[in-house]
Amino acid sequence: MPDLLLELFSEEIPARMQEKASGDLKKLVTDALAENDVFGEAAVAFATPRRLTLSITGLPAEQPDRREERKGPRVGAPEKALEGFLNSVGLSLDECETRSDKKGEYYVAVIEKRGQPLPGLIGDIVPQIIRTFPWPKSMRWGEGSLRWVRPLHSILCTFDGEVVPFEVDGIKAGDTTYGHRFMGPAPIKVKRFEDYEKKLHDAKVMLDPALRARTIWEDAKNLAHAQNLELVEDEALLREVAGLVEWPVVLMGKIDERFMDVPGEVLSLSMRENQKYFTLKSADGKMAPRFILASNLIAEDGGAAIVNGNERVLRARFADAEFLWQEDKKKSLEKDFLPKLKDVVFHAKLGTVGEKAVRVSKLAGELSAFIPGCDKAKAEKAGLLAKADLVSGMVYEFPELQGQMGRYYALAQGLDAGIADAIAEHYRPAGPADDLPEGPVAQAVALADKLDTLVGFWGIDEKPTGSKDPYALRRAALGIVRVLLERHLRMPLRETAFANAMTIFTHSGFDWRGKGPAAAKDLLSFFADRLKVHLREQGARHDLVDAVFALEGQDDLVLIVKRVEALGEFLKTDDGANLLAGFKRAVNILKAEEKKDGRSFDGAVDAGLLKAPEEQALHAALESARSEAARATEAEDFANAMSALAKLRAPVDAFFDKVTVNAPEAEIRENRLNLLSGIRAATGAVADFSRIEG
């Protein structure tokens, strides 16, 4: 079956745009063909720095014939309406059919559309796609009107080996492409994708970006291995570099030893961001004085001049970084950098970063009591200095190094290693898979920083809405959830974390205007949602989290998760599933009768009115289960609390099988409803079973 080959050849396409652009080209063309009932067997798109390519195989030779029916006005409709309909379909009244429905007769236009040969259809579709291509940024050049990411030089378009004739802004489609800019610039005639790909490869162009990436990675690893070094993995950089070259040639350069005193993170980031070089490390894990680059040229001297030129550029980059490093080290975090934070606005309604630093310091000190091994004074010091490096020269140049540079400056000034680590790690975790802060001081500052942010934004009522979360508050809450759970920290959120943060805000002059309790309640609900997201990813049920959070005073996340886990295991058993069914039956009866009587049934059970053996047995079981579950819950032994509830299954089943709740005697009915209320109370010691699905 015929195939389509399309290439759009231009000046260099930015690497970051290539993957999406090739995907867009594939989707736009295949969607346009599908709208015309044309489908191929397979479509594949590629991008190099100078071209977008699309190949579609297994296409039909022509578009299939199509039959379209369009409903028209009623028979007897005004002449103007009928005339408009006929003009729109291009038929006469005699050529229309009449049909009827329950409202009467109406006209139907049956339009037979003969399919056109596919080259003609492609010639209509592709120019429109080129003219409206969704580049994030585009330009015009010369006197033409076409907009493209960079000047478009040629269009190659063949169908079944023959040129598809069309023109876009003076550029005629043909069967000619071009190889590598320097190593194969001559025109190349092609007919189909197979000879196109092969001839490009012969002209030093690797069409497939995945192949270019593999080539770069394998060659780089081999060069590193030859020097007993290890290549530092960087998928994003690899994809970007693969988009910068059409024929990658991997080379290794040297870093002057004088620069190796500058922190490795600085050197690596400078190479990555500015030069697109790969970092190497030695067997001891430290950064090696070497780098990897990908050239776009096979040089006659083996790349010596290319390496020399890149080393020269890198020396200039590193000299700037070295200067910033030396200048920053002359200054003190506390005496020089910290005072400047008063000029950095955190948020117009929440003050400066300097004010936030003071709040975080105080809060970290308060939270230290809940973190084993955490020194309060160190937590306060680390909290105060955590943001100080934001005004350093190095972080101004490389914002990604915030925290990391603070650690280096703290150590250079002789501060405690725990404080230095806390400065570096307090931003963690930055995502669901990111590392957590390690030491106790780092944990205290990380929690304090995120809590201060959350409580502050809740105080000014700027909360996430829908998909909008400009201040990354969901991420901050999830970070707190992860730190507390994965570090097993027993810290009540509402009573300790929120309360302390709010008090500190109040002492700093913030006016809660009486909204503090409501803000705390709403923030706890926000944490419940984050916890549900976190636990759902680990396979837990969200309704069980709701059931536990619904209990009064549940704000210890470690304890909540223990309850959720125990509850989940219990409900997997027959006893658990049947007890849940019995609970729901009891609650449904209670709801109906309470609504009917306009009162609640939660009074004490009168043992003297228990006549049936089954209700006597249930009463005894409830008394026993309630006390056992309460003792186990108090001891945080939730497995035993569930075991106590499991003993209710048989008496609950027997009660519903043998006992009529709505007895004719009013006092017996009320007593039995109070007994059912006991089921609700007994299970309520562990979770709110009404929130559990099933």
Residue pairs with C-beta under 8 A, 6 or more apart in sequence:
1 41
1 57
1 58
1 59
1 60
1 61
2 59
2 60
2 61
2 118
2 159
2 160
3 40
3 55
3 56
3 57
3 58
3 59
3 159
3 160
3 192
3 193
4 29
4 40
4 54
4 55
4 56
4 59
4 118
4 122
4 157
4 158
4 159
4 164
5 53
5 54
5 55
5 156
5 157
5 158
5 159
5 190
5 192
5 193
5 196
6 25
6 29
6 53
6 54
6 55
6 126
6 155
6 156
6 157
7 51
7 52
7 53
7 54
7 154
7 155
7 156
7 157
7 177
7 196
8 25
8 51
8 52
8 53
8 130
8 152
8 155
9 50
9 51
9 152
9 153
9 154
9 155
9 156
9 177
9 178
10 50
10 51
10 148
10 149
10 150
10 151
10 152
10 153
11 50
11 150
11 151
11 153
12 49
12 50
12 150
13 21
13 47
13 49
13 50
13 52
13 149
13 150
13 243
14 149
14 243
15 49
15 239
15 240
15 241
15 242
15 243
15 244
16 240
16 243
17 135
17 136
17 149
18 47
18 48
18 49
18 52
18 209
18 243
19 47
19 209
19 239
19 243
21 47
21 52
21 133
21 135
21 149
22 45
22 46
22 47
22 52
22 53
22 54
23 45
24 133
24 134
25 45
25 52
25 54
25 129
25 133
26 43
26 44
26 45
26 54
28 129
28 133
29 43
29 54
29 56
29 125
29 126
29 129
30 40
30 43
30 56
32 125
32 128
32 129
33 39
33 40
33 56
33 59
33 121
33 125
36 63
36 121
36 125
37 63
37 64
37 66
37 115
38 59
38 60
38 63
38 64
38 118
38 121
39 59
40 56
40 57
40 58
40 59
41 57
41 58
41 59
42 56
42 57
42 58
43 54
43 55
43 56
43 57
44 54
44 55
45 52
45 53
45 54
45 55
46 52
46 53
46 54
46 207
46 208
46 209
47 53
47 209
47 243
48 205
48 206
48 207
48 209
48 212
48 246
49 243
49 244
49 245
49 246
50 178
50 181
50 246
51 177
53 196
53 207
55 193
57 193
59 118
59 159
60 118
61 117
61 118
61 160
62 115
62 116
62 117
62 118
63 115
63 116
63 117
63 118
63 121
64 115
65 112
65 113
65 114
65 115
66 112
66 113
66 115
67 110
67 111
67 112
67 113
68 110
68 111
68 113
69 108
69 109
69 110
69 111
70 88
70 89
70 108
70 109
70 111
71 106
71 107
71 108
72 82
72 85
72 86
72 89
72 96
72 106
72 107
72 108
72 109
73 81
73 82
73 85
73 106
73 107
74 103
74 104
74 105
74 106
74 107
75 98
75 104
75 105
75 106
75 107
82 93
82 107
85 107
85 109
86 92
86 93
86 96
86 109
89 96
89 109
89 111
90 111
91 109
91 111
93 107
95 109
96 107
96 108
96 109
96 110
97 107
97 108
97 109
97 110
98 105
98 106
98 107
98 108
99 105
99 106
99 108
100 106
118 159
119 159
119 162
119 164
119 165
122 157
122 159
122 164
122 166
123 164
123 165
123 166
123 173
124 166
126 155
126 157
126 164
126 166
126 173
127 166
127 167
127 168
130 146
130 148
130 152
130 155
130 168
131 146
131 168
131 169
133 148
135 147
135 148
135 149
137 149
138 147
138 148
138 149
139 147
139 148
139 149
139 150
139 151
140 146
140 147
141 151
142 151
144 169
144 170
145 169
146 152
146 168
146 169
146 171
152 168
152 169
152 171
153 171
154 171
154 174
154 176
154 177
154 178
155 168
155 171
155 172
155 173
155 174
156 173
156 174
156 175
156 176
156 177
156 190
156 196
157 163
157 164
157 166
157 173
157 174
158 164
158 175
158 190
158 191
158 192
161 191
161 192
162 191
163 173
163 174
163 175
164 173
165 172
165 173
166 172
166 173
167 173
175 189
175 190
175 191
176 187
176 188
176 189
176 190
177 187
177 188
177 190
177 196
177 199
177 200
178 184
178 185
178 186
178 187
178 188
178 203
179 185
179 186
179 188
179 199
179 200
179 202
179 203
179 204
179 205
180 203
180 204
180 205
180 246
180 247
180 296
181 246
182 297
183 203
183 204
183 247
183 297
183 298
184 202
184 203
184 204
184 205
186 203
188 199
188 200
188 203
190 196
190 199
197 207
200 207
201 207
204 246
204 247
204 298
205 246
205 247
206 212
206 215
206 246
206 247
206 248
209 239
209 242
209 243
210 242
212 242
212 245
212 246
212 248
213 238
213 239
213 241
213 242
215 248
215 250
216 238
216 241
216 242
216 245
216 248
216 250
216 294
217 231
217 238
219 248
219 250
220 231
220 250
220 278
220 292
220 294
221 231
223 250
223 251
223 252
223 292
224 230
224 231
224 252
224 280
224 290
224 292
227 252
227 280
227 288
227 290
228 282
228 283
229 280
229 281
229 282
229 288
229 290
230 280
230 281
230 282
230 283
231 278
231 279
231 280
231 292
232 268
232 278
232 279
232 280
232 281
234 272
234 278
234 279
237 272
237 276
237 278
240 276
241 248
241 276
241 278
241 294
242 248
244 276
244 294
244 296
245 294
245 295
245 296
246 296
247 296
247 297
247 298
248 294
248 295
248 296
249 294
249 295
249 296
249 297
249 298
249 299
249 303
250 292
250 293
250 294
250 295
251 292
251 293
251 294
251 295
251 303
251 306
251 307
251 310
252 290
252 291
252 292
252 293
252 307
253 277
253 290
253 291
253 292
253 293
253 307
253 310
253 311
253 314
254 289
254 290
254 291
254 311
255 267
255 289
255 290
255 291
255 311
255 314
255 318
256 289
256 315
256 318
257 289
258 322
259 267
259 289
259 315
259 318
259 319
259 321
259 322
260 267
260 287
260 289
261 322
262 318
262 321
262 322
262 325
263 325
263 404
263 405
263 408
264 279
264 286
264 287
265 401
265 404
266 321
266 325
266 394
266 398
266 401
266 405
267 279
267 287
267 318
267 321
268 279
268 287
269 398
269 400
269 401
270 317
270 318
270 321
270 398
271 277
271 278
271 279
271 291
271 314
271 317
272 279
273 398
274 317
275 293
275 310
275 313
275 314
275 317
276 293
276 294
277 291
277 292
277 293
277 310
277 314
278 291
278 292
278 293
279 287
279 291
280 287
280 288
280 290
280 291
280 292
281 287
281 288
282 288
291 314
293 306
293 307
293 310
295 303
295 306
297 306
299 305
299 306
320 397
321 394
321 397
324 392
324 393
324 394
324 397
325 394
327 393
328 392
328 393
328 394
328 405
328 409
329 409
329 412
331 337
331 392
331 409
332 413
333 385
333 388
333 389
333 406
333 409
333 410
333 413
333 415
334 384
334 385
334 388
337 388
337 389
337 390
337 391
337 392
337 409
338 354
338 357
338 384
338 385
338 388
339 354
340 354
340 391
341 352
341 353
341 354
341 357
341 387
341 388
341 390
341 391
342 352
342 354
342 355
343 352
343 354
344 352
344 353
344 354
344 390
344 391
345 351
345 352
345 353
346 352
346 353
346 355
346 356
347 456
347 457
347 460
349 460
349 462
350 356
350 456
350 457
350 459
350 460
351 508
353 387
353 390
355 508
356 387
356 452
357 383
357 384
357 385
357 386
357 387
357 388
358 384
358 508
359 452
359 501
359 504
359 505
359 508
360 383
360 384
360 386
360 387
360 445
360 448
360 449
360 452
361 380
361 381
361 383
361 384
361 448
362 380
362 383
362 504
363 383
363 448
363 451
363 452
363 500
363 501
363 504
364 379
364 380
364 382
364 383
364 441
364 444
364 445
364 447
364 448
365 376
365 377
365 379
365 380
365 383
365 444
366 496
366 500
366 504
367 374
367 379
367 444
367 447
367 448
367 451
367 491
367 496
367 497
367 500
368 374
368 375
368 376
368 379
368 440
368 441
368 444
369 376
370 489
370 490
370 491
370 496
371 440
371 443
371 444
371 487
371 489
371 491
372 440
373 440
374 440
374 441
374 443
374 444
375 418
375 440
375 441
378 416
378 418
378 419
378 422
378 441
379 422
379 440
379 441
379 444
379 445
379 448
381 415
381 416
381 419
382 418
382 419
382 422
382 423
382 426
382 441
382 442
382 444
382 445
383 422
383 426
383 444
383 445
383 448
383 449
385 406
385 410
385 415
385 419
385 423
386 403
386 406
386 422
386 423
386 426
386 445
386 449
388 406
388 409
388 423
389 395
389 402
389 403
389 405
389 406
389 409
389 423
390 402
392 405
392 406
392 409
394 401
394 405
395 401
395 402
395 405
402 427
403 423
403 424
403 425
403 426
403 427
404 424
406 420
406 423
406 424
407 420
407 421
407 423
407 424
408 420
410 419
410 420
410 423
411 417
411 420
418 439
418 440
418 441
418 442
419 441
421 437
421 438
421 439
421 441
421 442
422 437
422 439
422 441
422 442
422 444
422 445
422 446
423 445
424 442
425 437
425 438
425 439
425 442
425 446
426 437
426 442
426 445
426 446
426 449
427 446
427 449
428 434
428 435
428 436
428 437
428 442
428 446
428 479
429 435
429 436
429 478
429 479
429 482
429 483
430 475
430 479
431 475
432 478
432 482
432 534
432 537
436 443
436 446
436 482
436 483
436 486
436 487
437 443
437 445
437 446
437 483
443 483
443 487
443 489
446 479
446 483
447 480
447 483
447 484
447 491
447 497
448 501
450 476
450 477
450 479
450 480
451 480
451 497
451 498
451 501
452 501
452 504
453 471
453 473
453 476
454 473
454 476
454 477
454 480
454 523
454 526
455 498
455 501
455 502
455 505
455 519
455 523
456 505
456 510
457 463
457 471
457 473
458 519
458 522
458 523
458 526
459 502
459 505
459 510
459 512
459 515
459 516
459 519
462 471
463 473
463 522
463 526
464 473
464 474
469 475
473 526
474 530
477 526
477 527
477 530
478 530
478 533
478 534
480 497
480 527
481 527
481 530
481 531
481 534
481 557
482 534
483 489
484 491
484 557
484 558
485 534
485 557
485 558
485 561
488 558
489 558
490 556
490 558
490 559
491 497
491 556
491 557
492 555
492 556
493 524
493 527
493 555
493 556
493 557
494 520
494 521
494 524
494 555
495 553
495 555
498 520
498 523
498 524
499 520
502 512
502 516
502 519
502 520
505 512
506 512
512 519
524 555
527 557
528 545
528 546
528 549
531 545
531 549
531 557
531 560
531 561
532 542
532 545
532 546
535 542
535 545
535 561
535 564
536 542
540 564
540 565
540 568
541 568
541 693
543 691
543 692
543 693
544 564
544 567
544 568
544 571
544 687
544 692
545 560
545 564
546 688
546 691
547 567
547 687
547 688
547 689
547 690
547 691
547 692
548 554
548 560
548 563
548 564
548 567
548 687
548 688
549 560
550 687
550 688
550 691
551 684
551 687
551 688
554 560
554 563
559 636
562 636
562 638
563 638
563 686
563 687
565 638
566 638
566 639
566 641
566 642
566 686
567 638
567 642
567 686
567 687
567 692
569 639
569 642
570 576
570 642
570 645
570 646
571 577
571 580
571 692
571 694
573 646
574 649
575 646
575 649
576 642
576 646
577 694
578 649
578 652
578 653
579 645
579 646
579 648
579 649
579 652
579 683
580 689
580 692
580 694
582 648
582 649
582 652
582 653
582 656
582 679
583 652
583 679
583 680
583 683
583 689
583 690
584 689
584 690
585 656
586 652
586 676
586 679
586 680
587 680
587 689
587 690
589 661
589 673
589 676
590 601
590 673
590 676
590 677
590 680
593 601
593 661
593 662
593 673
594 600
594 601
600 677
601 670
601 673
601 674
601 676
601 677
602 674
602 677
602 681
603 670
603 674
603 677
604 674
605 619
605 671
605 674
605 675
605 678
606 667
606 671
607 616
607 619
609 667
609 668
609 671
610 616
610 619
610 671
610 675
611 668
612 658
612 659
614 651
614 654
614 655
614 657
614 658
614 659
615 655
615 659
615 672
615 675
617 651
617 654
617 655
618 648
618 651
618 652
618 654
618 655
618 675
618 678
619 675
619 678
620 651
621 647
621 648
621 651
622 648
622 651
622 675
622 678
622 679
622 682
624 644
624 647
625 644
625 645
625 647
625 648
625 682
626 678
626 681
626 682
626 685
628 640
628 641
628 644
628 647
629 641
629 644
629 645
629 682
629 685
629 686
630 685
632 638
632 639
632 640
632 641
632 643
632 644
633 641
633 685
633 686
638 686
641 685
641 686
642 686
645 682
645 683
645 686
648 679
648 682
652 679
655 675
659 672
661 669
661 672
661 673
661 676
662 669
663 669
663 672
680 689
683 689
